[in-house]
Amino acid sequence: MGETTTIRISRDTHARVTQLAAHRHETIDQTVSKAIRAPRQDAMARDLAADLTDADRTRLDADTG
């Protein structure tokens, strides 16, 4: 872990993150990083699972020459 900084969180949140990190056998930094990435990955998964629009089909069928 390179440079670090401090963020203010409640004692309850700190305890929950510490417990989760210990349960997963990872650092608090790893746990928080995964928690930050998760919503973006969920959104990407929803986008990939969505039905294609007519515009998507046209673009995918286009001759890329």
Secondary structure, DSSP 8 states (H G I E B T S, - for coil): --S-------HHHHHHHHHHHHHHTS-HHHHHHHHHHHHHHHHHHHHHHS---HHHHHHHHS---
